[in-house]
Amino acid sequence: MPDKSNLSPRIANRRALHDYFIDAKIECGIVLVGSEVKSLRLGRAQLNESFARVERGQLILHGCHIDPYEKSAMVYNHEPLRERKLLAHKREIKKLSDASAERGVTLVPLAIYFKGGRAKLELGVGRGKRQHDKRESIKKKEMDREVRRAMTHRQ
């Protein structure tokens, strides 16, 4: 049976890598309704302004926008910006809670993808970058790109 995980979309939060140093990553499940799954399969979601928080011993995703499914009746559709519960083991939630208790540390969603038919969210523990850190990251990326470009032109 061929692996179909590459056929599903990977919705990435590219802004997160620009704004945060990612210290650790964790994969967790998401509690979704049917119309949200259909929209995710079409790649209709945005993670730009989203974040996660530990509330009453549970991981909750805030600010993730999943477009309403167009072919669904309005009665059965979902709220685009509703809070969604994330599924992880208690010890992982405890680690994330301890890590995010520090000042300047937040839980940042990095990507939503499908694995084995189930929607997964990659969550990162991020420390905020300052403006000069962002400039250094951009310079480093440009230098790497120039080196790769020079190596390909030599052959």
C-alpha positions in Angstrom: 0.0 0.0 0.0 1.6 3.3 -1.0 2.2 6.0 1.5 -0.2 8.9 0.9 1.1 11.2 3.5 3.0 13.2 0.8 -0.3 13.9 -1.1 -1.8 15.9 1.7 -1.0 19.6 2.2 1.5 20.8 4.8 0.3 24.2 6.2 3.5 25.8 7.5 3.9 28.9 9.7 7.0 30.4 8.0 6.7 33.6 10.0 7.4 31.6 13.2 10.9 30.7 12.2 11.6 34.4 11.4 10.2 35.7 14.7 11.4 33.0 17.2 14.3 30.8 18.1 12.8 27.3 18.3 14.2 25.4 21.3 12.1 22.2 21.1 9.4 20.7 18.9 6.6 18.3 19.7 4.0 16.6 17.5 0.4 16.6 18.9 -3.1 15.8 17.6 -5.9 18.3 17.1 -9.5 17.9 18.0 -11.4 18.9 14.8 -14.9 18.7 13.4 -15.7 17.2 10.0 -15.8 20.5 8.0 -12.5 21.6 9.5 -10.8 18.4 8.3 -12.2 18.9 4.8 -10.9 22.5 4.7 -7.5 21.3 6.0 -7.3 18.7 3.2 -7.8 21.6 0.7 -5.0 23.6 2.5 -7.3 26.3 3.7 -5.8 27.3 7.0 -3.6 30.0 8.4 -1.2 29.8 11.4 0.2 33.3 11.2 -1.2 34.8 14.4 -1.8 31.6 16.3 -0.3 30.4 19.6 -0.9 27.6 22.1 -1.4 27.8 25.8 -1.7 25.4 28.7 -5.1 26.0 30.4 -6.4 23.8 33.3 -4.0 21.0 32.3 -5.0 21.0 28.6 -3.2 22.4 25.6 -5.4 24.9 23.7 -4.7 26.3 20.3 -5.7 30.0 19.9 -5.9 32.1 16.7 -5.7 29.4 14.1 -8.0 30.3 11.2 -9.5 27.4 9.3 -11.7 28.5 6.5 -15.3 27.3 6.5 -15.9 24.4 4.1 -17.6 25.8 1.0 -19.6 22.7 0.1 -21.1 22.3 3.6 -24.4 23.7 4.6 -24.1 26.8 6.8 -25.8 24.9 9.7 -23.1 22.2 9.8 -20.1 24.5 9.3 -17.6 25.4 12.0 -16.5 28.7 13.6 -13.2 29.7 11.7 -11.3 31.1 14.8 -12.6 28.8 17.5 -10.2 27.5 20.2 -9.1 23.9 19.5 -7.9 21.3 21.9 -4.5 19.8 21.3 -3.8 16.2 22.2 -0.6 15.3 24.0 0.6 13.1 26.9 0.3 14.6 30.4 4.1 14.6 30.9 4.6 16.4 27.6 2.0 19.0 28.6 3.7 19.4 31.9 7.1 20.0 30.1 5.5 22.6 27.8 3.8 24.3 30.8 7.1 24.6 32.6 8.9 25.8 29.5 6.3 28.4 28.7 6.2 29.8 32.3 9.5 31.6 31.6 9.3 35.2 30.4 9.6 35.6 26.6 8.8 32.0 25.8 5.7 31.0 23.9 4.3 27.9 22.3 4.2 28.5 18.6 2.5 26.2 16.0 4.9 25.5 13.2 2.8 23.3 10.8 -0.4 21.3 10.4 -0.1 18.1 8.3 -1.7 14.7 8.0 0.0 11.6 9.3 -1.8 8.2 8.9 -5.0 10.0 8.0 -5.0 12.1 11.2 -4.4 15.8 11.5 -1.2 16.6 13.4 0.2 19.9 14.6 3.9 20.6 15.1 4.3 22.8 18.1 7.5 24.6 19.0 8.8 26.2 22.2 9.9 29.6 20.9 12.0 32.4 22.4 11.3 35.8 20.7 14.0 37.2 18.4 15.1 40.8 18.7 15.4 43.0 15.6 19.2 42.5 15.3 18.8 38.7 15.5 16.3 38.8 12.7 18.8 40.8 10.6 21.5 38.3 11.3 19.3 35.4 10.2 18.5 37.1 7.0 22.2 37.8 6.3 23.0 34.2 7.0 20.3 32.9 4.6 21.5 35.2 1.9 25.1 34.1 2.3 24.1 30.4 2.2 22.1 31.1 -1.0 25.0 32.9 -2.6 27.3 30.0 -1.8 24.9 27.4 -3.2 24.5 29.6 -6.4 28.2 29.9 -6.8 28.7 26.1 -6.4 26.0 25.3 -9.1 27.5 27.7 -11.6 31.0 26.1 -11.4 29.9 22.8 -12.7 
